[in-house]
Amino acid sequence: MVTSILIVAAVVILLILINALYVAGEFAAVSARRPRLAQLADEGNRTAQYMLNLVETPHHLDTYIAACQLGITLSSLVLGFYGQSQIITLFAPRLGTLDAATQAAVGSILSTVILLTLTILQVILGELMPKNVALQYPERLALLTAPIMRWSVALFRPLIWLFNGSGQFLLRLMGREVVAEQAHLHSPEEILILVEESGAGGVLDAEERRLLVNTLQLRNLTARRVMIPRNHMLAAPVDKPCDELFRILATSPYTRLPLFDTTIDTIVGVVHLKDLMQSYWRQQRSAGAAPCNVREIMRGVLHVPDSALVEEVMETMQRQRYNMAVVVDEYGGTAGMITFEDLVEEIIGEFQDEFDVENPPLELRPNNRLRVRGDVLLDDLNEVLTFPLPTDDINTIGGLVLATLGRIPRAGDIAQVGDLPIRVDRVVNNSIVAVSFPVQAEQAARLREIAKEL
């Protein structure tokens, strides 16, 4: 009796270990880092070279994972069948002393208890523990399990071919096709989730997480969202004398000045401060030099629609070597402009040079009152607030206040947005420059840190 119990226990443990081996092999294969495998392969590790070739070939990796899953399924089925039948057999002598009704009832309860116990052992010892170990030490476990997995791939290859073929046949009947090479690619949304989880788990610090998130979110932004609005642009008529243009640039923080023909809606080019200085220098060195002609020294300008994706605008500016682009609205007029600095700031955050005036997007004032610059985007603001502000067809906090008031704002006006009273603090040329509103005390500390990054 004791010998039979030990044999059954040994076989059950062996089947759980086999299941754990296949689970560890599967998770280690998909989690192993290619740079680490390449390093080990360069050091002469043949198993690492095999795993490197495996993870770099999606079709082979699919077959490898299929072999692992098949091993998990078979070991689980054998465990359930063998464990339940053999353990009940051990209790058969005792059940034989009972009457038929009691024997049936006890047998049913015993089968349920055995199945539940085997399931718990299988999940804990055969699934969760090897998975966690494989995720912590993916390369080490991948190399340890690779020899056995290679034999399993060879052994199960006919079954894998049969099951994969059957599955693809059914998918074709449903009008769908599975492309193995795309099975292990991650969408930007999935990568964003991985970045957020890595940041929460301490793998990435706050600055690394912010840069990665901003880079991934760049693909969803349009030119209208990141542009300098029309009323904030500095531009001049193309027929102005060079010395006047030089004076405008010399007294501004910019080195490039958009030039328009009749109105700002007809921007025809850009003049660079360096070109003006070179023209002036030629006139100083040679008395017979031709006078400065703005149309001759001005450079071309790139026009992009306000609906264009920022990612496409950046690629176009790089390819055509433009540092500035004019944003055009649906009516053909000038909606604003984008500089390469604006695009870079969408990734690394706002930075100020020696000409920029300190004007932070967010500033926490005394009495827990948050002052917000009027051009701060509502989407960015909603990421730091516990109460979301409506964003329907409105981009900025200033636009939200203007839409709520329904008239030209004045300093001191209060716009009631839901339960939030937003006060207009400053207005310049009918444009809202700054607003403020109260925030809860527990949010104040978090806002102080966030204000440093925006």
Buried (B, 14 or more C-beta within 10 A) or exposed (E): EEEEEEEBEEBBEEBBEBBBBBBBBBBBBBBBEEEBBBBBBEEEBEBBBBBBEBBEBBEBBBBBBBBBBBBBEBBBEBBBEBBBEBBBEEEEEEBEEEEEEEBEEBBEEBBEEBBEBBBEBBEEBBBEBBBEBBBEBBBBBBBBBBEBBBEBBEEBEEEBEEBBEEEBEEEEEEEEEEEBEEEEEEEEEEBBEBBBEBBEEEEBEEEEBBBBBBBBBBEEBBBBBBBBBBEEBBBBBBEBEBEEBBEBBEEEEBEBBBBBEEEBBEBBBBBBBEBBEEBBEEBEEEEEEEEBEBEEBBBEBBEBBBEBBBBEBBEBBEEEEBBBBBBBBEEEEBBBBBBBEBBEBBBEBBEEEEEEEEEBBBBBEEEBBBBBBBBBBBBBBBEBBEEEBEBEEBBBBBBBBBBBBEEEBEEEBEBEBEEEEBBBBBBEEEBBBBBBBBBEEEBBEEBEEBBEEB
